[in-house]
Amino acid sequence: MKHPVHRLDDTVHQRVRLGILALLEPVKSADFTYIRDELDLTDGNLGRHLEVLEEAGYLLIKKGFEGRRPRTWISLTKEGRRALHDEVSALREMIAGFGQSKL
C-alpha cells in the first residue's frame, strides 16, 4: 500500500486553496469579500487562487449584482467537495501514523 502522501492533491494542498475549500465546505456559497477578509488576502491573490480551483472543476463562480453593487459568489462543486474530503482523509491517515515508527 502506498503512503497517503501520494493521495494529496497539489491543487488542494496549497495553503490558501485549502483554506478556501475549508471555508466553503459547510456553506452553500460565500461571497468574494468574505473569503478575502477571512483569509487576509488581496483581491488579486484570491482571484488567482479561485481561477486555479475553478479550472480544476472544484468551484463554481457566479457574478451578479445585489442592487447596484457587483457581487461574486463562490460555491464548491461535487468534485471540489470530494477533493477536499479526500485531502482531509489522506492527512488524517498520515497523522494517525505519527509515533508508530517502524525503525
Residue pairs with C-beta under 8 A, 6 or more apart in sequence:
3 94
4 90
4 91
4 93
4 94
4 97
5 90
5 94
7 86
7 89
7 90
8 87
8 90
8 91
9 83
9 86
9 87
11 17
11 52
11 53
11 56
11 58
11 83
12 18
12 21
12 58
12 83
12 84
12 87
13 87
14 49
16 39
16 41
16 45
16 46
16 49
17 49
17 52
17 53
18 84
18 87
19 38
19 39
20 35
20 39
20 46
20 49
20 50
20 53
20 59
20 74
21 53
21 58
21 76
21 80
21 83
21 84
21 87
22 84
23 30
23 34
23 35
23 38
23 39
24 30
24 35
24 59
24 74
24 75
24 76
24 80
25 76
25 81
25 84
28 75
29 62
29 73
29 74
29 75
30 73
30 74
30 75
31 71
31 72
31 73
31 74
32 43
32 46
32 50
32 71
32 72
32 73
32 74
35 41
35 46
35 74
36 42
36 43
36 46
39 46
41 49
50 59
50 61
50 74
53 59
53 80
54 60
54 61
56 79
56 80
56 83
57 77
57 79
57 80
58 76
58 77
58 79
58 80
58 83
58 84
59 74
59 75
59 76
59 77
59 80
60 74
60 75
60 76
60 77
61 72
61 73
61 74
62 72
62 73
62 74
62 75
63 70
63 71
63 72
63 73
64 70
64 71
64 73
65 71
76 84
